Structures are given as structure tokens and as C-alpha cells.
Amino acid sequence: MISSAILGRYAKSLADVAFEDKIEDRVAADLKAYDEVFRAVPDVLEILDSPAVPGESKAKLLDELMKQYPVTLITANFLHILLQHNRIRHFSQILDAFQNSVNERKGIVSATVTASVPLSAEELKRIEERLSKITGKHVNVEPKTDEDLLGGIVVQIGSTVFDGSIRTQLNDMKRRLIET
């Protein structure tokens, strides 16, 4: 099993080069496009990762893919490096780490907002604005629904969870009543 630190180094190195050339958004778009390709046709990633397929054949397949789905030179070189170092199977993890690195450098954080019912666009915007004020960063909100929540919301930013659900409030109230 390869460590996430190693995968993070690949992502950070790519982010360094992309920011140096001021094309981090283009590289991110390239990587997302290839993530979609690999998810849509998992056999491609399987072939690129297979030890039974010669390296030259893998490189040719990747080059053919890049003819159909052109990318920046930086992204092309990066994909070939992943292929050469047998890291292509970790592509989606490296993409996540790359996106996290880009977002961190741009002062963007992601938050998962879970509610018992789908939130309106206006509610999500207000939550996003409030979280941006709290964190001092731009916050991208990813809404989720959990019907087990009685009401309220649960917000997760990184490893920090803000639980404003009614279920948690009721459990806290129950705990305090038992303690007294």
C-alpha cells in the first residue's frame, strides 16, 4: 500500500509547476477530464496499471488518449510520470490531493453541509457566506441530505465538525438531565 504522503508529493509537485506557469486551473480541468475518462471506462486505467502490458504499449495508449483528449504539456508529462512510476492506479487520490493543494494556495476550503431536507440555493448561499466570514476563506459548499437528522444542519470543514442538528441537541439535553 502506498502512503498518502507519497501521493501528496506528486500532487504538490504538480501544483508547484502549475502555479509557476499560472495554469493551475487548466491543469485541474485536464485532470478532472481524465478522471471522468478513467471512471467511464475503467478498463483503460486497468490496462495502464497492468504489469502484463508492456510499458511501451501503455505509453502508446496514453498518447492516443491525449490525442482524443488534449491536455497541457505539464499535464501530459505528469500523466507519463505516473505511468512510468506505476502510480497511475492512484490517479483519483492524486487528483484529490492536487485539488486540495490548489484550493489551499487560493484560500479556498470545502465544506459539507448535511441537512434533513434539501436546502434551497438561497439557504446554501447564506451558509456559504457565514462560513466564509468564520473561516476567513472562500468556502465551497457541498450539500448533502440525511433523513435521519430531525432538523438543523451538520457542517464539516476538513476534520472539524459543527453539529447543529436537533438530534445532537436532544442527546445533549438528555445527557445533562441524566447528570443532574
Secondary structure, 3 states (H helix, E strand, C coil): CCCHHHHHHHHHHHHHHHHHCCCHHHHHHHHHHHHHHHHHCHHHHHHHHCCCCCHHHHHHHHHHHHHHCCCCHHHHHHHHHHHHCCCHHHHHHHHHHHHHHHHHHHCEEEEEEEECCCCCHHHHHHHHHHHHHHHCCEEEEEEEECCCCCCCEEEEECCEEEECCHHHHHHHHHHHHHHC
